């Protein structure tokens, strides 16, 4: 073996095993022996430095080369891609086009992957066109990368067409297509393809199983997921090591709300990776077991594996549950770790402060983000909208465009929703028109639903109905629910009945549709019809989501369900609520909205049932713990998972006037700021 061959073998070994220090010494030996301009060794050096994450050294070798071939260019592109710099790979590919070197199948494959990662469909299609003209389209590595690129760019039909036309397929082809279906949220097709693949004799690998577990997670398909788990065991896959498959398995059980099974798998993993940690932490948090979630997070911190994904995910949980103190603690922690600098973490923190009702903190943090992306701006627009600050949302939307950030479909949805919550009809029509004329974006049903909500709020119900019936998209349950809500508010019974019938035809097993229909009839005093709807719900065995409210007192979160009497201070809560009812009846003329209670019980029982609504119980606890007599100027924050009912809304308005307290209530739709007997929602929510 010659000296040149020995050095090449050494460099390839360093590349394979990520031995940077040895590779550096080998580079020194190459120069010492006068082989610094050797094409093969330089290509090996580029590959080694790229694999070891030292792209500046890989570039230095490439730039000094007097002679380059396709391997030189492709090795540097590969290094960029492996180190998360897909843009630089595509940029180098463009430069290569002006050289006399022709790309090979690996050059095309790398840059198709880069296009997919960045979601740049135009680039990917141009490369596809070149591949087709140069005869590379059906080379296996290129065809597989084309499927991957089209899937990641959201063009699943093109990916399927390519897959079906491939003259030869290997395991990577099947994996790319299964991964594409999973990524696109089409788990059912992923499961069917998984079955077909095995029927044709292909043996699944770790990537296949990971994709399939993700597909089952997305579907909540516990039975199919359990079968895949069993297959992993029988085929001898090591779920005890920190593989992506083990993490996906934990995530499956978490998504299917089987936390005991998830914990069992997690405990079996010997070297846990961040995927399995984050799945279980978020699982416990989303189930409301915050003590267990925070204990696991403490253990994760000690293992020094915390990344931006975990921080963003936990911040999202704190935002959903409006856990101000925990969110602030996490904010303090993010400033001490490198992953806390990620833009996704900053965006999650802004979202957390907005969802906790702390707009000032959100604004301050937003202004400190050095390089805001479209998500940063959209979070602020959405937050302002939920607080009823429509004008501020519009200001931020316009400022975003002034900063050369193009709005996406979510940004438009946020600004339209903000206009809707603030009743800004003219502005909403302007932005909706802009959206419809923007060639980059296709309006979704949700955008039309914002316009329906706005027209409904203004009492223009016929226009709202016409918009639904004339839009170029198939109306979904959500948009009809928006219209029936407007019919209830404006007492438009005839149209409401029509819409209710449509809703029950579209989704007869959704308890929300029956509740909305029942509320419409109850408000109009049609108790017999209301009772008939209620009987259908009982017969079908449908159950609507239970109303739940919570309040944070002295860093502890207290949850209440409607009618719950398990809190140790229940007696005192009821006493103070009775006292408050008496005061607001006497001082502001509050009358129980008994139409929000069952109609077939005595009036006194109706009042009792309204008193134990979860939001009132949470307020009662806040008053018990805060003591009466020192409320003036105080802010009490309450959170509810469903829409606040009309009686509670009227009660809190009266209470804010009598006690001179500001109540900030976040429900499923928006924030309500009660102050001096008025609400920021203008009594439309």
Residue, then its C-alpha position, 0 to 999 in steps of 0.5 A: x500500500x502506497x503512502x497516499x493510499x495509507x493516508x486516504x484510508x486513515x482519513x476515511x476512518x476518521x470521517x467514519x468515526x468522527x475522529x477530528x483530532x486524528x483527522x487534523x494530524x492526518x491533514x498535517x501528514x498530507x501536507x508534510x509529504x507534499x500531497x497538499x494538492x492531491x485531488x483524492x486526498x483533498x476530497x477525503x479531507x473535505x468529507x472528514x471535516x464536514x462529518x466532524x462539523x468543521x465546515x470552515x476547514x472543509x471550505x478552506x481545503x476546497x478553496x485552495x484546490x487547483x483541481x476539482x471534480x464532481x466529488x469535491x463539489x458534492x462532498x462540500x454540499x453534503x457537509x453543508x447539508x449534514x451541518x444544517x446549512x441547506x441554503x449553502x448547499x443550494x448556493x454551491x450547487x448554483x456555482x457548480x452550474x457555472x463550472x465545467x463539472x457536471x453533477x452526478x446522482x449524489x449531487x442531485x440527491x443532496x440538493x433535492x433533500x436541501x430543497x425539501x428541508x427548506x420547503x423551496x418547491x421551485x428549486x426542487x422542481x428545477x432540479x427535477x427538470x434537469x434530472x429528467x433531461x439528463x437521464x437521472x430521474x429514475x436513478x434510485x437515489x435520485x427518485x427517492x430524493x424526489x419523493x422526499x422533496x415533494x412530500x416535504x414541500x406538501x405536494x404528496x400527489x406528485x410524490x405518489x405519482x413518482x413512487x408508482x412510476x418507479x421501475x425499481x424500489x428499495x427500502x428507502x423508496x418505501x420509507x420515503x413514501x411512508x414518511x411523506x404520508x406521515x408528514x402530511x398527516x395521512x396516517x391511514x395511507x401510511x398504514x396501508x402502504x406499510x402493510x403492502x410493503x411487507x406483503x412485497x417482501x420488504x423488511x422494515x428498518x428503524x426508520x420505517x418503524x419510527x414513521x409508522x409509530x408517528x403515523x399511529x400517534x397522529x391517528x391516536x391508533x392505539x391498537x395498530x401502535x401496539x401491534x408495531x410495538x409487538x413487531x419491534x420486540x419479536x424482530x429484536x429491535x433494541x427499544x432499550x437504547x436511545x433510538x428515535x424508535x424508542x422516542x416515537x414509542x413513548x410519544x405514541x403512548x403519550x398521545x394515546x393517553x396511556x402514560x403508564x405504558x409510556x413511562x414503562x417504555x421510558x424506564x426501559x431506555x438505558x440511554x435516554x435521548x431528548x425525544x423520549x424525555x420531551x414526549x413524557x414531560x409534555x405528556x404529564x404536563x398536558x394531562x395536568x400532572x405538573x408536579x411529575x412533569x417538572x420533576x422529570x424536567x429537573x432530571x433532564x436538566x441534570x442530564x444536560x440534554x435540554x434543547x430548544x424543542x423541549x423548552x418550546x414545548x414546555x413553554x407551550x404547556x405553561x401557556x395553555x394552562x396559563x402558569x405564570x410563575x412556572x413560565x417566568x421560572x422557565x424564562x429565567x432558565x432559558x437565559x442560562x443555556x445555549x438552546x434558550x437563544x433559539x428563535x422558537x424558544x423566544x416565540x414560545x415565551x412571547x406566546x406564553x406571556x400573551x396567553x397568561x394575559x401579560x401583554x406588557x411582558x410579551x411586548x418587551x420580550x418581542x422587542x428584544x428578539x434580534x431576528x424576528x421571523x414570521x412566527x414571532x410577528x404572528x404570535x403577537x398579532x394573534x395575542x393582541x387579537x385574543x385581548x380584543x386589541x384589534x388596532x394593535x394587531x393591525x399595527x403589528x401586521x403592517x409593521x411586519x410587512x414594513x420589515x420585509x417579512x411576508x405574511x403567511x396563511x396563519x398571519x392572515x388568519x391571526x389578523x382577520x381573527x383580531x379584526x373579528x374580535x374587535x368588530x373591525x369590519x372595514x379593515x377585515x374586508x380589506x385584509x380578506x381582499x388582500x389574502x384572496x389576491x395574494x398568489x402565494x396563499x390559498x384562503x382556507x375555510x378558517x379565513x372565511x369563518x373569520x369573515x362569517x364571525x365578523x358579519x354575524x357579530x354585526x347582525x349581517x346574518x344573511x350576508x354571512x350565510x351567502x358567503x358560506x354558500x358561495x365560497x370555493x371551498x367545502x364548508x366544514x363543521x367549524x364555519x357552520x358553528x360560527x354562524x349558529x352562534x351568531x344566530x343565537x346571539x341575535x335571536x335568529x331562530x329560523x336560520x339557526x334551525x336550518x344551520x343546526x340541521x346542517x351541523x347534525x347532518x355533517x357530524x351527528x356524533x359531535x356533542x358540541x353541535x347538540x349543545x349549540x342547537x340546544x342553547x339556541x332553542x333555550x334562549x328562544x324559550x323552546x323548552x320542549x325542542x330543547x328537551x328533545x335535543x337533550x334526549x338524543x344526546x343521552x340516547x347516543x351516549x354523547x358527552x361534552x367536554x367538562x367545564x374546567x377553570x383554574x386560578x394560580x394562588x401563591x404559585x399553586x394552581x387550583x382546578x375546579x370543575x362545575x359542581x365540584x365540592x372537593x376543594x378543602x375551602x369549598x364551604x368558605x367559597x360558597x359563603x363568599x359567593x352567596x355574599x357577593x351575589x347579594x351585594x351585586x343584586x342590591x348594588x347593580x341589580x344583577x339577576x341570575x341568568x337562569x336560562x343558562x341552567x336546567x329548565x326543569x328544576x325549581x328557581x332556587x335550584x337553578x341559582x344553586x346550579x349556576x353558583x357552582x359553575x367552575x369559573x365562579x368557584x375559582x373566583x370564590x377561592x381567589x376572594x377567600x385567599x385574598x380577603x375582602x376589604x383590600x381588593x381595590x385595584x387588584x387584578x384576579x386572573x381566571x382561566x377556563x377551557x370552554x366559553x364563559x357562560x352568559x350568567x357568569x359573564x354578567x356576574x363577573x361584570x357586576x363583581x368588578x364594579x362592586x369590588x373595584x377589582x379587575x378580573x381577567x378571564x381567558x376562555x376558549x375564545x378570547x380574553x375578557x377584561x372586566x373593569x368597572x362593570x364592563x367587559x372588553x368583549x362588548x358582550x359578544x364572545 
